[in-house]
């Protein structure tokens, strides 16, 4: 039986998780100018991309940090690293792994080199380098984990910065991430983010060498500075109002809601659980701004109405198929 949660931030996370059912009352977003409405949509979609990339970063760290003992044994025996039963990497082509350790002080550094391209089975492509520095044994009070990202790429986004990870010493299903990272987008947009995240595994944690069955929920908040290609900038904050649900086999969050604030004012909400079709790994979310509701395509970053038309069409086709099958 799992024990009671250890550190205080997790109590907050559990409170947020227990209150995750949607309210019947809609959130009122004030009327905004056309320019501010467009900007709020752009910020929301840029934040979606940053969140997806940040989650992928954290997930890679979790995988290799959890496998620390096995990796070290293999390293000492001179074996090559391969996760043939993992189903995480396309054709099981993993990053190059090197390990340095100081046994006396339990100081271990794991370097992951993804080269120019390491493809995942969920469609994402990773590149660059992650360095994980682990101090202390995992179940000890001295345990800490500092992660550094150097020109780390998730698809066409480039990431630099650090993240500190705390594993709860009483309930191992929880992780706390505090990060200070910079994301550079293909169009030149730059986002500098300071984030606090709490993850709780709800499935798959017991199979540490297999990631494809992992399911977890995420709570927390973000403060950020976004600099557009023309040099203009905007500060914003994001709060996860309903915990985000992530499935390892999916490219994007599948459930949950977030709220975006600019200058302390609520400017948009994003509902990842909008689509309830047969495919749990859909790439649509419902964006609400001062202009109303709009379905966006998380892959193509669409918010011009086309995604809604396509999504409604797909829903209608699925409903027709279901009705024919039931008949």
GIZI-V233199 format. One record per helix or strand. SS is the DSSP state (@ for helix, = for strand). FROM is the first residue (numbers start at 1). LEN is the number of residues. Records with the same first field share a line. If there is no record, write none. Layout:
SS=FROM-LEN  FROM-LEN
This chain:
@=8-11  34-33  68-10  90-3  306-21
==89-1  96-7  107-14  125-11  144-11  157-11  174-11  190-14  215-13  233-15  255-8  265-7  284-6  292-6  302-1
